């Protein structure tokens, strides 16, 4: 019997999700990475294979990790608006849509970005 770890299961879910998502210059893919301490978010143009914008929680000061994730989402949304990006495709990277991942997206939506 094959024992798979949490990391293997998430990687499998991530591959399955990524098979259906593709970001463009007008509507980039929002990729979320959640570590034990921080949340990192990138806007990716898959046509060119380039990261358009990125934000992480290492500079953000917040009471807890969920608030930190919301600050990261808000920061990225403001930078995206300055760059003329108003719509994005959300890639949850195999994580469940709750907690820090949900906080990032809700903060971006609060700033007027269509995710």
C-alpha positions in Angstrom: 0.0 0.0 0.0 1.3 3.5 -0.9 1.4 6.0 1.9 1.2 9.6 0.7 2.0 12.6 2.8 0.1 15.8 3.1 2.7 17.5 0.9 2.2 14.8 -1.8 -1.6 15.1 -1.7 -1.4 18.9 -2.0 1.0 18.6 -5.0 -1.4 16.2 -6.6 -4.3 18.6 -6.1 -2.2 21.5 -7.4 -1.4 19.7 -10.6 -5.0 18.9 -11.1 -6.0 22.5 -10.6 -3.2 23.9 -12.8 -4.3 21.7 -15.7 -7.4 23.9 -16.0 -6.0 27.4 -15.2 -4.1 29.7 -17.6 -3.2 33.3 -17.0 -2.8 36.0 -19.7 -1.4 39.5 -19.7 -4.9 41.0 -19.3 -6.1 38.4 -16.8 -3.1 36.9 -14.9 -3.2 33.9 -12.6 -3.0 34.7 -8.9 -0.9 32.0 -7.3 -0.9 31.6 -3.5 1.8 29.9 -1.5 1.2 29.3 2.2 4.2 28.6 4.4 4.2 28.1 8.2 5.0 31.8 8.8 4.0 33.7 5.7 1.8 33.9 2.7 3.3 34.7 -0.7 1.1 35.8 -3.7 2.2 36.2 -7.4 0.4 37.4 -10.5 1.6 35.2 -13.4 1.3 35.7 -17.1 1.4 32.1 -18.4 1.6 33.1 -22.0 5.0 34.7 -21.4 6.0 32.5 -18.4 6.7 35.6 -16.4 5.7 36.9 -12.9 4.0 40.2 -13.4 3.7 41.2 -9.7 4.4 39.6 -6.3 3.8 40.3 -2.7 4.7 38.5 0.5 4.0 38.8 4.2 7.6 39.2 5.4 7.2 43.0 5.5 3.6 43.1 6.7 3.1 43.6 10.5 -0.2 42.1 11.7 -1.7 40.5 14.8 -2.1 37.1 13.3 -1.4 35.2 10.0 -4.9 35.7 8.6 -4.7 39.4 9.0 -1.2 39.3 7.5 -2.6 37.4 4.5 -5.3 40.0 4.0 -2.7 42.8 4.1 -0.7 40.9 1.4 -3.9 40.6 -0.8 -4.7 44.3 -0.3 -1.1 45.3 -1.2 -1.1 43.2 -4.4 -4.5 44.5 -5.4 -3.4 48.1 -5.2 -0.2 47.4 -7.2 -2.3 45.5 -9.8 -4.7 48.4 -10.2 -1.7 50.8 -10.8 -0.5 48.4 -13.4 -4.0 48.4 -15.1 -5.0 44.9 -14.1 -8.6 44.6 -12.9 -9.4 40.9 -13.3 -7.5 37.8 -12.3 -7.8 34.0 -12.3 -7.4 32.5 -8.8 -5.1 29.5 -8.3 -5.4 28.2 -4.8 -2.4 25.9 -5.3 -4.0 22.8 -3.8 -4.9 24.5 -0.5 -8.4 24.5 0.8 -10.3 27.7 0.3 -10.5 28.9 3.9 -8.4 30.8 6.4 -5.4 32.6 4.9 -6.1 31.7 1.3 -9.7 33.0 1.6 -8.5 36.2 3.4 -6.1 37.0 0.4 -9.0 36.7 -2.1 -11.5 38.6 -0.1 -9.1 41.5 0.5 -8.4 41.7 -3.3 -12.2 41.7 -4.0 -12.6 44.5 -1.4 -10.1 46.6 -3.3 -12.2 46.2 -6.5 -10.4 43.4 -8.3 -12.5 40.8 -10.0 -11.2 37.4 -8.8 
